[in-house]
Each structure stands twice: as C-alpha cells, then as structure tokens.
Amino acid sequence: MRIGLTYDLRSDYLKQGYSEEETAEFDAEVTIDAIEKTLNELRYPTERIGNIKLLVNSIATGKRWDLVFNITEGMYGIGREAQVPALLDAYKIPYVFSDPLVMALTLHKGHTKRVIRDYGIPTADFAVIETIEDVKKVNLPYPLFVKPVAEGTGKGIDAKSKVMLPFQLFEACENLLNKYNQPVLVETYLPGREFTVGIVGTGSKARVVGVMEIVVTAKAPEAVYSYTTKENWHGVVEYSLATGRDLEACSKVALSAWRVLGCRDGGRIDLKMDSNCVPNFIEVNPLAGINPDHSDLPMLARKNGIPYKQLIRMIMNSAMSRVKINANLNLVKSYATVR
C-alpha cells in the first residue's frame, strides 16, 4: 500500500510573496516530516505530492495512490478546503479526513451554525453580514462578537472583535468586509470558558480523545484567542484537560456536532460556555492542525495519554475502515450488475 501526502507548505507560499497572515493555516516542513516519519513507522510507505497544483500534475502523468493523507487547506475561494478531496473523488482515489461537502460547508461558519441550530445543538444566536447595509438589520443583544465567516487560525480576530455599541459593530464589519472580501459572522457574545474537543473516528465510531480548556492569561496582548495570540501562545495561553462535568458536557455537544455534520477520521470542535455554563458550538475544524508539538489536536491527545504515533494510527484506522467498507460495497454492486 502506498500513501500519498498532500499539503500546503507555508515556506513555498512565503517565497511567492504571500504574507505571514495569508499563510497562517499552512504547514511547516517539520509537520510534514513528522507525519511521514510516523506513517513509515506504522509500516505505510509514503510519497510526497504537495499542493493541489502538484497533485494535478501527478495525476495527469498517471500517478495513483492507494490512499492520500490530505491536509491541504487551499489558497483561493470559500470552498478551498474541498478542492483536493473533490479532485481525488473524481479519480476514485480514497483519502483521509472529510469529503468535499463537509469541507465546503464547515469553512462557512454561518452555514455550519444553521445546520447545528436546526439539529438543536446549542450555539450562539447570530447574523451573517454580506454587505455593510446588513449591519442595520442585526437584532441581537450586545455585546457581540465579530469575525470573518470563512477563516481559521484566529484570522480577523483581535481586541476589536468584541463590540459593545452599534458604531463599533459598523466599524468592525466594514473593516472585515474590506480586508477579507467575504461575509462577516456576528454572534451573541458567549461570556463563559472556552474549550476545544479532539475527536477521532467517523459516525457512530467517533470518540473524544480529549477536551482541553483554553485560558488566555493577563500576559497576552489581547484578551481574546486571536490570530496574534495563537501565533505567539507560549507563556500567554494556558491549556489544561477538562474533567468531570465539563468533560462530559463538552464531549456530548462536540460528538453530536461531529456526527451531524458528517465529519470523518479526526479533527476538533471548538466550544464556549454561555452564562448558564452550557457549552455552545463555535466552529468545527475537520482539517485540524497536526504538528506534533504545538497543534491543539496532538497536544490535547498527548495530555490525555495518547502519543502522536497512536493518534495517527487511530486516524489511519478510521480511514482504512471506510476504504475497506467502500471496496466491499463496490464488489457487491459489481456482482449485482453481472447477475
């Protein structure tokens, strides 16, 4: 079995002139090295492919893989995380992590929250701002929290994201609309504690590998879990495992959201408590960072006694189980056609 590796290497894009913030979601060489080394230790031969353009070139020359370990984030468009999975689907090449529908849906925080809300999972009331005129239609109690609808790694979040007055809402939305050229999500501010939940598996087999509380300390330059804070978290952010009722409540909400959205193999759900200490869905990351040292998913798994190698094995076992099931279904369909 040969495993292809698809990814966006941050240094490649920096060399092309993209900024630190534009490339914030992309991976460092050390992350690719760690994934490949671990897969090799698990007896999976690997081949580095790279980003979507390199994948297109490889497929055009006739290359194929038994499975692709896909962590590409994509550069352009609100469906950018869906591009590589869609391409692999077109060529019937199986891959790790979620499918194009999930990737496209979950990158849009507003659409995701609509699905979550419809299933009765707690999430803050919200509005999606398409144009600056939409700000006048917002009918939510202050304070509010404002962020781009389709960014990750805290991009677009800073000290001005929490707004107390209508003129601040107008200014924040105008700034984000102009800077990111995409809609803005406005939510009722959740005042409680913040958690991230690591999940491995698919459907009924999905399980929580750890719940971690995120505490932005007074040492941080901003009192929110912003892009700047995430990029420079050492010494200013504290991470601790949740236990007891917090663990139980967060796990229940996160697993419900994971299964409702159809996420696969591994990722994270971010939650924040409301004034009644009820965990509310913030967003899902079906393509969570997987650097062994500082990415949240490996970090919380490690704190819960699951080393990096075991985490990758669990993710691969989930993917391999799906691939095996699909292969068996195809055999049944072929037999039925012959009959």
C-alpha positions in Angstrom: 0.0 0.0 0.0 1.3 3.4 -1.0 0.2 6.6 0.9 0.4 10.0 -0.9 0.8 13.1 1.1 -1.0 16.3 0.0 -0.3 19.6 1.9 0.3 23.3 1.6 3.9 24.1 2.6 4.0 27.6 4.2 7.5 28.3 3.1 6.6 27.8 -0.5 3.9 30.4 -0.4 6.1 32.8 1.6 8.7 32.6 -1.2 6.0 33.6 -3.6 5.4 36.8 -1.7 2.4 35.9 0.4 2.2 37.3 3.9 2.6 35.6 7.3 -1.1 36.0 7.9 -2.2 34.8 4.5 -0.2 31.6 5.0 -1.1 31.2 8.7 -3.1 28.0 8.1 -0.4 26.2 6.1 2.1 23.7 7.3 5.8 23.8 8.2 8.3 21.3 6.8 8.7 19.9 10.3 5.0 18.9 10.3 5.2 17.0 7.0 8.4 15.3 8.3 6.6 14.2 11.4 3.6 12.8 9.6 5.7 11.0 7.0 8.0 9.6 9.7 5.1 8.4 11.8 3.3 6.8 8.8 6.6 5.0 7.9 6.9 3.7 11.5 3.4 2.4 11.1 4.5 0.5 8.0 2.9 2.7 5.5 5.2 3.6 2.5 4.7 7.2 1.6 5.2 9.6 -1.4 5.1 13.4 -1.0 2.8 15.0 -3.5 2.4 18.6 -2.2 -0.3 21.1 -3.0 -3.3 20.9 -5.4 -1.3 22.1 -8.5 1.3 19.4 -7.9 -1.4 16.9 -7.3 -3.0 17.8 -10.7 0.4 17.4 -12.4 0.9 14.0 -10.7 -2.5 12.7 -11.7 -2.0 13.9 -15.3 1.2 11.8 -15.6 -0.8 8.7 -14.5 0.3 8.5 -10.8 -2.1 6.9 -8.4 -2.0 6.1 -4.7 -3.9 3.5 -2.5 -4.8 6.3 -0.1 -3.9 10.0 0.3 -3.3 11.6 3.6 -4.7 15.0 2.8 -4.1 18.1 4.9 -4.3 20.8 2.2 -6.1 24.0 3.2 -6.1 25.7 -0.2 -5.5 29.3 -1.0 -8.4 30.6 -3.0 -12.2 30.6 -2.6 -14.6 29.8 0.1 -14.6 26.1 -0.9 -10.8 25.9 -0.9 -10.6 23.1 1.6 -12.9 21.0 -0.6 -10.8 21.3 -3.8 -8.4 18.4 -3.2 -11.0 16.0 -1.8 -13.2 16.7 -4.9 -10.3 16.1 -7.2 -9.4 12.8 -5.5 -13.1 11.8 -5.7 -13.2 12.4 -9.4 -10.3 9.9 -9.9 -11.7 7.4 -7.3 -8.6 7.9 -5.1 -9.5 7.4 -1.4 -8.2 9.8 1.2 -8.0 10.6 4.9 -10.3 13.1 6.5 -13.6 14.6 5.4 -15.2 14.8 2.0 -15.9 17.9 -0.2 -19.4 18.5 1.1 -18.2 18.7 4.7 -15.1 20.7 3.9 -17.1 23.3 1.9 -19.9 23.6 4.5 -17.8 23.8 7.6 -15.4 26.5 6.2 -18.5 28.8 6.2 -19.2 29.4 9.8 -22.7 30.8 9.2 -24.0 27.9 7.2 -22.5 25.4 9.7 -24.2 27.1 12.6 -27.5 26.9 10.7 -27.2 23.2 10.4 -26.1 22.9 14.0 -29.0 25.1 15.2 -31.5 23.1 13.2 -30.5 19.9 15.0 -31.0 21.5 18.4 -27.3 21.7 19.3 -26.5 24.8 21.4 -24.9 27.7 19.5 -25.0 31.4 20.0 -27.6 33.5 18.1 -26.0 35.0 15.0 -26.3 37.0 11.8 -24.3 36.9 8.6 -23.3 40.2 7.1 -23.0 40.1 3.3 -22.8 43.9 2.8 -22.4 46.9 5.1 -26.1 47.6 4.7 -26.9 44.3 6.5 -25.5 45.7 9.8 -28.7 47.8 10.1 -30.7 44.6 10.2 -28.8 43.0 13.1 -31.2 42.5 16.0 -29.1 40.8 18.7 -28.3 41.9 22.2 -24.9 43.4 23.0 -22.1 42.6 23.5 -21.5 40.9 20.1 -18.5 39.0 18.7 -17.5 39.6 15.1 -15.2 37.6 12.8 -14.8 36.6 9.1 -17.1 33.8 8.1 -14.5 31.6 6.4 -11.1 32.0 8.1 -9.2 29.9 10.6 -6.2 30.2 12.9 -7.9 33.2 14.5 -7.5 35.4 11.4 -9.6 38.5 11.6 -10.0 38.2 15.4 -8.4 40.8 17.6 -9.2 43.1 20.6 -11.9 44.9 18.5 -13.8 41.7 17.8 -15.9 42.1 20.9 -18.2 45.0 20.3 -20.4 46.8 22.8 -22.1 49.5 20.7 -23.7 49.8 17.2 -21.0 52.2 15.8 -18.3 49.6 16.9 -20.3 46.9 15.1 -20.4 49.0 11.9 -16.7 49.8 12.1 -15.7 46.1 12.7 -17.9 44.8 9.9 -16.7 47.4 7.5 -13.1 46.6 8.2 -13.5 42.8 7.9 -15.6 43.1 4.7 -12.9 45.2 3.1 -9.9 43.2 4.3 -11.1 39.7 3.7 -13.6 40.2 0.9 -16.1 37.7 2.4 -19.1 37.8 4.7 -18.8 38.5 8.4 -20.3 36.5 11.2 -21.9 38.4 14.1 -22.7 36.4 17.2 -24.1 37.0 20.6 -21.0 37.1 22.8 -20.5 34.0 25.0 -19.1 35.0 28.3 -18.0 31.6 29.6 -15.0 29.4 29.5 -13.5 28.2 26.2 -12.8 24.6 25.2 -11.6 22.6 22.2 -12.5 18.9 21.8 -10.4 16.4 19.9 -12.3 13.7 18.0 -11.1 10.6 16.1 -13.3 8.4 14.0 -16.4 8.5 11.8 -20.1 8.4 12.6 -21.1 6.0 15.4 -17.4 5.0 15.8 -16.3 8.6 16.5 -14.9 9.2 20.0 -13.4 12.0 22.0 -9.7 11.8 22.6 -9.6 14.8 25.0 -11.2 18.0 26.0 -8.9 20.9 26.7 -9.7 24.3 28.3 -8.1 27.3 26.7 -7.3 30.2 29.0 -5.9 33.5 27.6 -4.0 34.9 30.6 -3.4 38.5 31.5 0.0 38.3 29.9 -1.5 38.1 26.4 -1.5 41.4 24.4 -5.2 40.8 23.6 -7.9 39.3 25.9 -9.3 37.1 23.1 -7.9 33.9 21.4 -6.9 35.9 18.4 -4.6 35.3 15.4 -1.7 37.1 17.3 -2.4 35.1 20.5 -2.5 31.8 18.6 0.7 32.6 16.7 2.6 33.6 20.0 0.9 31.4 22.6 3.9 30.4 24.6 3.7 32.0 28.1 0.4 33.8 27.4 -2.1 30.9 26.9 -2.7 28.0 29.4 -4.1 24.7 28.2 -5.5 22.2 30.7 -7.5 19.0 30.4 -11.2 19.2 31.3 -12.5 16.7 33.8 -15.8 15.7 35.4 -18.9 17.5 34.3 -17.0 19.8 32.0 -15.6 16.8 30.2 -19.0 15.1 29.9 -20.9 18.2 28.8 -18.3 19.3 26.2 -17.9 15.7 24.8 -21.7 15.3 24.4 -22.1 18.6 22.4 -19.0 18.0 20.3 -19.8 14.4 19.3 -23.3 15.4 18.4 -22.0 18.2 16.2 -19.3 16.0 14.6 -21.8 13.3 13.7 -24.5 15.7 12.4 -22.0 17.4 10.1 -20.6 14.1 8.8 -17.0 14.7 9.7 -14.6 11.9 9.3 -11.4 10.3 10.8 -10.2 13.2 13.0 -10.5 16.9 13.9 -11.6 19.3 16.5 -14.8 21.0 17.7 -14.4 24.4 19.5 -16.9 25.3 22.2 -17.6 28.2 24.6 -19.9 28.3 27.6 -22.8 30.7 27.8 -23.9 32.5 31.0 -25.6 29.3 32.2 -22.3 27.2 31.8 -23.8 25.3 28.8 -21.2 24.5 26.1 -22.1 26.2 22.8 -20.8 25.2 19.4 -18.4 27.8 18.0 -17.0 26.0 15.0 -15.5 22.7 13.7 -12.1 22.1 12.2 -12.4 18.9 10.1 -8.8 19.5 9.0 -7.2 20.3 12.3 -3.5 21.2 12.6 -1.4 18.1 13.2 2.0 19.4 14.2 3.1 17.0 17.0 4.4 19.7 19.3 2.0 22.7 19.2 -1.2 21.9 17.3 -4.2 21.6 19.5 -5.3 18.1 18.5 -2.0 16.3 19.1 -1.5 18.5 22.2 -4.8 17.5 23.9 -4.4 13.9 22.9 -0.9 13.8 24.4 -2.2 15.4 27.6 -4.8 12.6 27.7 -2.2 9.8 27.4 -2.4 9.3 23.6 1.0 9.8 22.0 1.4 11.2 18.5 2.0 7.8 16.9 -1.1 6.4 18.4 -3.1 9.4 17.3 -2.0 8.9 13.7 -2.7 5.2 13.9 -6.2 5.9 15.1 -6.8 8.3 12.3 -5.5 5.9 9.7 -7.5 3.0 11.2 -10.7 5.1 10.7 -9.8 5.9 7.1 -8.8 2.4 6.3 -12.0 1.1 7.7 -14.0 3.4 5.4 -11.9 2.4 2.4 -12.4 -1.3 3.1 -16.2 -0.8 3.5 -16.4 1.1 0.2 -14.4 -1.5 -1.6 -16.7 -4.2 -0.3 -19.8 -2.2 -1.5 -18.3 -1.8 -4.9 -17.8 -5.6 -5.1 -21.4 -6.1 -4.2 -22.6 -3.6 -6.8 -20.4 -5.2 -9.5 -21.7 -8.7 -8.7 -25.3 -7.4 -8.8 -24.7 -5.8 -12.2 -23.3 -9.1 -13.6 -26.2 -11.0 -12.2 
